[in-house]
Amino acid sequence: MFKLTNKSVVITGGGSGIGRAMSILFAQQGAIVHIIELNNKAATDTVAEIEAANGKATGYACDVSDQQQVVDTFTGIGKIDILINNAGIAHIGRADTTSTADFEKVFNVNVKGAYNCLYAVIPVLKANGGGVILNTASIAASVGITDRFAYSMSKGAIHAMTLSVARDYLHDNIRCNCISPARIHTPFVDGFIAKNYAGQEAEIFEKLSKSQPIGRMGKSEEVAALALYLCSDEAGFITGTDYPIDGGFITLNN
Ligand SMILES: NC(=O)c1ccc[n+]([C@@H]2O[C@H](COP(=O)([O-])OP(=O)(O)OC[C@H]3O[C@@H](n4cnc5c(N)ncnc54)[C@H](O)[C@@H]3O)[C@@H](O)[C@H]2O)c1
């Protein structure tokens, strides 16, 4: 089960954290992995790790918020069976403390970046007879999280985008779902703790871990395993659905 032999898979932000774990797992399952990354070194390092384990992967330096770069990169890749829109950035702030520049940056990467990849991949999937799209939302799309104004809205847009795409391409044999992780321990989390809570890193890490009812942060590998299932043929009956992976955050936090 869950074999992806010779499936061509594009993973945005596949050089770090959750995307890196997905790239490694999908390659282990036989996929030809294409990592789209702003951080070229992260892509190169992940590709080297996959190749050392006899997997197949290529890295592409590309900013998902730039439509021309995305179209050129996808054209260079050619055949694609699966797209995972995973690249995303964090932002801490409320409506009255979020600058226009930060608001636009979050939307340009998290929302427009995902749209740009859909714009480039859907004609390829249609020509191929179908495919799978997996978007990365967040629990911030469905519960109010303190100080995450722009970020939460961007993830709400990803959820709505997922429903729209699932509906529009039902008859093109394209399935589209999203996942909603709670806190997962990745460089993304370490980075924003360091940036926003300097000097209180250990205390904030503990607080964020305990905000999951299960008592810890998730692991990137746990998210990658859910992604593998949703992108596999075994999940052929699943489309237009959001999957929380949250240690009980949405339903057990009372
Ligand atoms: N870690 C969490 O707690 C958590 C929770 C919920 C949702 N998410 C979402 O999961 C996704 C991955 O998060 P992560 O924690 O693995 O993050 P991460 O920062 O470890 O990795 C994200 C990768 O995306 C790349 N990236 C950023 N902007 C890009 C751009 N414009 N073009 C191409 N690549 C770009 C970065 O270089 C980085 O390698 C994000 O969409 C994030 O919002 C994370």
The ligand as an SDF file (V2000), in Angstrom:
LIG
                    3D

 44 48  0  0  0  0  0  0  0  0999 V2000
    5.2510   24.0590   11.8840 N   0  0  0  0  0  0  0  0  0  0  0  0
    4.0120   24.2880   12.3010 C   0  0  0  0  0  0  0  0  0  0  0  0
    3.7200   24.3390   13.5190 O   0  0  0  0  0  0  0  0  0  0  0  0
    2.8970   24.4690   11.3160 C   0  0  0  0  0  0  0  0  0  0  0  0
    1.5720   24.4180   11.7490 C   0  0  0  0  0  0  0  0  0  0  0  0
    0.5350   24.5840   10.8350 C   0  0  0  0  0  0  0  0  0  0  0  0
    0.8280   24.7960    9.5120 C   0  0  0  0  0  0  0  0  0  0  0  0
    2.1320   24.8440    9.1070 N   0  0  0  0  0  0  0  0  0  0  0  0
    2.3740   25.0960    7.6930 C   0  0  0  0  0  0  0  0  0  0  0  0
    3.1710   24.0440    7.1630 O   0  0  0  0  0  0  0  0  0  0  0  0
    3.9680   24.5440    6.0910 C   0  0  0  0  0  0  0  0  0  0  0  0
    5.4240   24.1620    6.3220 C   0  0  0  0  0  0  0  0  0  0  0  0
    5.8150   24.6800    7.5670 O   0  0  0  0  0  0  0  0  0  0  0  0
    7.2050   24.2710    8.2510 P   0  0  0  0  0  0  0  0  0  0  0  0
    6.9610   24.4040    9.6960 O   0  0  0  0  0  0  0  0  0  0  0  0
    7.7290   23.0030    7.6940 O   0  0  0  0  0  0  0  0  0  0  0  0
    8.1070   25.5260    7.7570 O   0  0  0  0  0  0  0  0  0  0  0  0
    9.6840   25.6960    7.4480 P   0  0  0  0  0  0  0  0  0  0  0  0
    9.9630   27.1570    7.6050 O   0  0  0  0  0  0  0  0  0  0  0  0
   10.4920   24.7160    8.2290 O   0  0  0  0  0  0  0  0  0  0  0  0
    9.7540   25.3220    5.9100 O   0  0  0  0  0  0  0  0  0  0  0  0
    9.1050   26.1040    4.9430 C   0  0  0  0  0  0  0  0  0  0  0  0
    9.9410   26.0910    3.6850 C   0  0  0  0  0  0  0  0  0  0  0  0
    9.2480   26.9030    2.7160 O   0  0  0  0  0  0  0  0  0  0  0  0
   10.2270   27.6310    2.0080 C   0  0  0  0  0  0  0  0  0  0  0  0
    9.6410   28.8640    1.4680 N   0  0  0  0  0  0  0  0  0  0  0  0
    9.2330   29.9520    2.1720 C   0  0  0  0  0  0  0  0  0  0  0  0
    8.8210   30.9100    1.3320 N   0  0  0  0  0  0  0  0  0  0  0  0
    8.9580   30.4150    0.0730 C   0  0  0  0  0  0  0  0  0  0  0  0
    8.7130   30.9420   -1.2120 C   0  0  0  0  0  0  0  0  0  0  0  0
    8.2530   32.1950   -1.3730 N   0  0  0  0  0  0  0  0  0  0  0  0
    8.9720   30.1590   -2.2930 N   0  0  0  0  0  0  0  0  0  0  0  0
    9.4690   28.8970   -2.1390 C   0  0  0  0  0  0  0  0  0  0  0  0
    9.7400   28.3600   -0.9340 N   0  0  0  0  0  0  0  0  0  0  0  0
    9.4920   29.1090    0.1550 C   0  0  0  0  0  0  0  0  0  0  0  0
   11.3020   27.9690    3.0400 C   0  0  0  0  0  0  0  0  0  0  0  0
   12.5490   28.2580    2.4010 O   0  0  0  0  0  0  0  0  0  0  0  0
   11.3290   26.7030    3.8770 C   0  0  0  0  0  0  0  0  0  0  0  0
   12.3300   25.8080    3.4200 O   0  0  0  0  0  0  0  0  0  0  0  0
    3.7020   26.0510    6.0480 C   0  0  0  0  0  0  0  0  0  0  0  0
    2.7340   26.3220    5.0570 O   0  0  0  0  0  0  0  0  0  0  0  0
    3.1570   26.3600    7.4200 C   0  0  0  0  0  0  0  0  0  0  0  0
    2.3140   27.4920    7.4170 O   0  0  0  0  0  0  0  0  0  0  0  0
    3.1760   24.6830    9.9650 C   0  0  0  0  0  0  0  0  0  0  0  0
  1  2  1  0
  2  3  2  0
  2  4  1  0
  4  5  1  0
  4 44  2  0
  5  6  2  0
  6  7  1  0
  7  8  2  0
  8  9  1  0
  8 44  1  0
  9 10  1  0
  9 42  1  0
 10 11  1  0
 11 12  1  0
 11 40  1  0
 12 13  1  0
 13 14  1  0
 14 15  2  0
 14 16  1  0
 14 17  1  0
 17 18  1  0
 18 19  2  0
 18 20  1  0
 18 21  1  0
 21 22  1  0
 22 23  1  0
 23 24  1  0
 23 38  1  0
 24 25  1  0
 25 26  1  0
 25 36  1  0
 26 27  1  0
 26 35  1  0
 27 28  2  0
 28 29  1  0
 29 30  1  0
 29 35  2  0
 30 31  1  0
 30 32  2  0
 32 33  1  0
 33 34  2  0
 34 35  1  0
 36 37  1  0
 36 38  1  0
 38 39  1  0
 40 41  1  0
 40 42  1  0
 42 43  1  0
M  CHG  2   8   1  16  -1
M  END
$$$$
